[in-house]
Amino acid sequence: MIAEGSYFPSPTVGVFWLGPFPIRMYALCILAGIVLAIWVTGRRMEDRGYQREDALNVAWWAVPFGIVGGRIYNVITSPQPYFGKHGNPWDAFAIWHGGLGIWGAIAIGALGAYIGCRRNNIRFLDFADAGAPGVVLAQALGRWGNYFNNELHGRTTDLPWRLKIYEWDETAGHAVKDSAGHPIVKGYFQPTFLYESLFCLVIALIVVWLDRRYRLGRGKSFFLYVTLYPIGRIWMEWMRNDPANHILGQRVNVWVCVLVFIGGLVGLVINARRHPDGEREPIPGSTPTDDGAQPDAAAEDPSPAQAGPVKDPGPPHDN
């Protein structure tokens, strides 16, 4: 048995009002994650010879694409609330109620990032490597939006860190109350949002440490993140008890995790051959070559007329 008060509390309100304007904590968590991701990416872009502002220039494309992609994935993999019995198709646009699938956000967000990189003359894999830790940190913050919405928890448990969950009114953004005005407790569950948030922090630390320690070749930081995240996410999926569609007895997201994990491994192998550790371009103050190697130190310095910008003026070769 555990102490009566031994649990991790949940908020009873997820929406605050600033006059007539609702301030939704779910949205604030997502926005905070986006800001953090752009800041981290900008810092790491500088390490690769770009300008910090390049991260923001690409983010103008990646972020809206990612939000749309996340919502599309959620609607496709969980269509019942929108197109099933008693469903409301217009709710597909109500992203403030939650429901952004990370796999759709990453896939379509990457497409937006690719477009932004092409328009700003940035190698896509350079941007992906720079952004990998920032993206997973954004995921860590975004999971707290689920906490404020009292959603996506695990199964019931009596662990000391169990999560207290309330019956929730998604439309109003607060806990349902009984006749006496007290919020109705739904139960005590595994805090999967917290597990995933902490796991994402660990991934970010691993990627940054390995990149600094071994100077990972182009593409490796990104594919390392793509490989590591599904490992923890499968565990979270097995712990969750919210409604989900299944294939061969497993939640759809479990199969997606398996496919993404395999894709990440393939990406790591290919990039290990094409870009060994220690290679990184462009390097500040030098002109990168097309194959990723730096110019011979004994080579004659180019004249001002010949010297080019740090970023390769030609189309990216490794997209």
Helices and strands as residue ranges (DSSP letters): E 15-18, E 21-24, H 25-47, H 53-77, H 80-83, G 89-93, G 95-97, H 102-119, H 124-148, E 163-166, E 168-169, E 174-175, E 185-189, H 192-214, H 220-239, E 246-247, E 250-251, H 252-274
